[in-house]
Amino acid sequence: MPVLDKPDLLTTKDAAKVLGVTPGTLEVWRSTRRYQLPYVKTGRLVRYRRAHLEAWLASRTVGSVPALA
């Protein structure tokens, strides 16, 4: 069950905030297919799953990550 303050499906604006880019950047990435960033399309609505955004960010990590204590 999704938590109300952290919905699973995010708007383009909210997804852009998570990724630190503008909504326009996400729109360009979708139209040009620059990145394999999954999204859900229902009619004209576009939504991003929070888990997909986090996984995509993790896949973009370069270099070693220190172990957490």
Backbone hydrogen bonds, N-H to C=O, Kabsch-Sander energy under -0.5 kcal/mol:
donor,donor_aa,acceptor,acceptor_aa,energy
3,V,6,K,-0.5
6,K,3,V,-1.1
10,L,8,D,-0.6
10,L,48,Y,-3.4
15,A,11,T,-2.9
16,A,12,T,-2.4
17,K,13,K,-1.6
18,V,14,D,-1.8
19,L,15,A,-2.1
20,G,16,A,-1.5
21,V,16,A,-2.2
26,L,22,T,-1.6
27,E,23,P,-2.1
28,V,24,G,-2.2
29,W,25,T,-2.6
30,R,26,L,-2.3
31,S,27,E,-2.3
32,T,28,V,-2.6
33,R,29,W,-1.2
34,R,29,W,-0.9
37,L,35,Y,-1.8
40,V,47,R,-3.7
42,T,40,V,-0.5
42,T,45,L,-2.3
45,L,42,T,-2.2
47,R,40,V,-2.6
48,Y,10,L,-2.5
50,R,8,D,-2.3
53,L,49,R,-2.0
54,E,50,R,-2.4
55,A,51,A,-2.3
56,W,52,H,-2.5
57,L,53,L,-2.5
58,A,54,E,-2.2
59,S,55,A,-2.1
60,R,56,W,-0.9
60,R,57,L,-0.8
61,T,58,A,-1.3
